[in-house]
């Protein structure tokens, strides 16, 4: 699914973010992306989302060398991904339902299917009473759940999430993690950046730990005792 080979990254003439970044993610895997603040978690997600290109090294995604992709191919590749950004990136003039429905409509899904699937998913994330609400009328945590629903609605090949439980309470956070787990069981490769050690302990997935400008693969955390 993903393969990095000696990838380096820096922004302009700024300090080096990554050096000799080498790792691979098999299809259908689930990894937590962890590390201290400022280590580069968001930058790594941007590389995976093709928002930025490496400064050096090679990177392949979904079997394609990223360096060989033109603009149209990048757009097509992104349609196979779901992304949850920290700033949500909802469209202010669209309701929660229409924000979540957007990827399905772009893909040409029938409207009856769109509305039933979106309503079901919004109910799952606890927003059944807000399907017609505009983003400006929702709390930060509610907006985050809309963004998550939009990211998973198409059952993408690759799901990338940047602190997806950062603005919700623990109960909702666990519910969202079960949603990500179910999506993973259907075959989606999942990468979740998080500072929430409780979730990392509870959901025993391997970790991509950023340290020393590289990534170390860490086995699943021991399950926390009740």
C-alpha positions in Angstrom: 0.0 0.0 0.0 2.7 2.4 1.0 6.5 2.2 0.7 9.1 4.9 1.7 12.7 4.4 0.7 15.3 6.8 2.2 12.9 9.7 2.0 14.0 13.1 3.2 11.8 16.2 3.8 12.5 19.8 4.5 10.4 23.0 3.8 12.4 25.4 1.6 15.7 26.2 3.4 14.3 25.2 6.8 15.5 22.5 9.1 15.3 18.8 8.0 12.0 17.2 9.1 12.9 13.6 7.9 16.1 11.9 6.9 16.3 8.4 5.4 12.7 7.7 6.1 12.2 4.0 5.3 9.2 1.9 6.0 6.3 0.1 4.3 2.6 -0.5 5.1 0.9 -3.6 3.8 -2.6 -3.4 2.5 -5.2 -3.8 5.2 -2.9 -2.7 8.1 -3.8 -0.4 10.9 -1.1 1.8 12.5 -1.1 4.6 15.1 1.3 7.4 14.2 2.8 8.7 17.4 5.6 11.0 18.6 6.1 14.2 20.5 4.6 17.5 19.3 6.6 18.9 16.4 8.1 15.6 15.5 6.5 15.6 12.1 3.3 13.6 12.3 1.3 16.1 10.3 4.1 16.3 7.7 4.1 12.6 7.3 0.4 12.6 6.7 0.8 15.4 4.1 3.3 13.2 2.3 0.9 10.3 2.3 -1.9 12.5 1.1 0.3 13.9 -1.7 -0.1 17.4 -0.5 3.7 17.7 -0.5 6.5 15.8 -2.2 9.7 14.4 -0.6 12.9 16.4 -0.9 14.8 13.2 -1.6 14.3 9.5 -1.8 11.5 7.5 -3.4 7.9 7.0 -2.3 5.2 4.7 -3.8 1.5 4.7 -3.0 -1.1 2.2 -4.1 1.5 0.6 -6.3 2.6 3.8 -8.1 5.8 5.8 -7.8 4.6 9.2 -6.6 7.2 11.0 -8.6 5.7 9.8 -11.8 2.1 11.0 -11.1 0.8 14.0 -13.0 -1.9 16.4 -11.6 -4.8 14.4 -12.9 -3.4 11.1 -11.6 -2.8 12.7 -8.1 -6.5 13.8 -8.1 -7.6 10.2 -9.0 -5.3 8.8 -6.3 -6.8 11.1 -3.7 -10.3 9.8 -4.5 -9.1 6.4 -3.2 -8.2 8.0 0.2 -10.2 9.3 3.1 -8.5 12.1 5.1 -9.5 13.7 8.4 -7.7 17.0 8.8 -7.3 18.9 12.1 -9.1 21.9 10.7 -11.9 19.7 9.4 -12.2 21.5 6.0 -16.0 21.3 5.9 -17.9 23.4 3.3 -19.7 26.1 5.3 -22.6 26.4 2.9 -23.5 22.7 3.0 -25.3 20.9 5.7 -23.8 18.0 7.6 -25.6 15.6 5.3 -24.4 17.3 2.1 -20.8 17.6 3.4 -20.7 13.8 4.1 -22.5 13.0 0.8 -20.0 15.0 -1.3 -17.5 12.1 -2.0 -20.4 9.7 -3.0 -21.9 12.3 -5.3 -18.6 13.0 -7.0 -18.3 9.2 -7.5 -21.7 9.1 -9.2 -23.7 7.2 -6.5 -27.5 7.2 -6.8 -29.2 9.8 -4.6 -31.4 7.3 -2.8 -28.3 5.4 -1.7 -26.4 8.5 -0.8 -29.1 9.8 1.6 -29.7 6.5 3.3 -26.0 5.7 3.8 -25.1 9.2 5.0 -28.0 9.3 7.4 -27.0 5.9 8.8 -23.4 7.0 9.3 -24.3 10.3 10.9 -26.5 8.4 13.3 -23.6 6.1 14.1 -21.3 9.1 15.1 -24.1 10.6 17.2 -25.4 13.3 14.8 -28.8 12.0 13.8 -30.4 15.2 15.1 -28.0 17.4 13.1 -28.0 16.1 9.6 -29.4 19.3 8.2 -27.2 21.6 10.4 -24.6 23.9 8.8 -21.1 23.6 10.1 -21.2 27.1 11.8 -24.0 25.9 14.1 -22.1 22.8 15.2 -19.5 22.5 18.0 -15.9 21.7 17.3 -16.5 18.0 18.3 -19.6 17.8 16.1 -17.7 19.2 13.1 -15.0 16.7 13.7 -17.5 13.9 13.6 -18.9 15.2 10.3 -15.4 15.3 8.9 -14.7 11.7 10.0 -18.0 10.5 8.4 -17.1 12.2 5.2 -13.7 10.5 5.2 -15.0 7.0 5.7 -18.3 7.1 3.7 -16.7 5.7 0.5 -14.8 2.9 2.3 -11.5 4.2 0.9 -8.4 2.1 0.2 -6.4 4.3 2.6 -7.7 6.3 5.6 -5.5 9.0 7.1 -6.6 10.8 10.3 -4.8 13.6 12.1 -5.9 13.6 15.8 -9.5 12.4 14.9 -10.6 12.1 18.6 -8.9 15.4 19.8 -12.2 17.4 20.2 -14.5 14.7 21.5 -15.1 13.1 24.9 -13.7 9.7 25.7 -17.0 7.8 25.0 -17.3 9.3 21.5 -13.6 8.8 20.9 -13.9 5.1 21.6 -17.0 4.9 19.4 -15.1 6.5 16.6 -12.2 4.1 17.0 -14.6 1.2 16.7 -15.8 2.8 13.4 -12.2 2.9 12.2 -11.7 -0.7 13.3 -14.8 -1.8 11.3 -13.5 0.0 8.2 -10.2 -1.7 8.6 -11.8 -5.1 8.8 -13.4 -4.3 5.4 -9.9 -3.9 3.9 -9.1 -0.2 4.4 -5.5 0.6 5.4 -5.7 3.0 8.4 -3.1 5.4 9.7 -4.2 7.5 12.7 -2.0 10.2 14.2 -2.8 10.6 17.9 -1.5 11.9 21.3 -4.2 9.8 23.1 -2.2 7.2 24.9 -5.4 5.7 26.4 -6.7 4.8 22.9 -3.3 3.4 21.8 -3.4 1.2 24.9 -7.0 0.1 24.4 -6.9 -0.6 20.7 -3.9 -2.9 20.2 -2.5 -1.8 16.8 1.2 -1.4 15.9 2.7 2.1 16.0 4.7 4.2 13.7 6.8 6.1 16.2 8.6 9.2 14.8 12.0 9.8 16.4 15.4 11.1 15.3 13.9 12.3 11.9 12.8 8.8 11.1 10.1 6.2 11.9 10.4 3.1 14.1 7.8 0.4 13.9 6.6 -0.5 17.5 4.6 -3.7 18.2 1.0 -3.3 19.6 0.9 -1.8 23.1 0.0 -4.0 26.0 -3.7 -3.9 26.7 -4.5 -1.6 29.6 -6.0 -3.2 32.7 -9.4 -2.1 33.9 
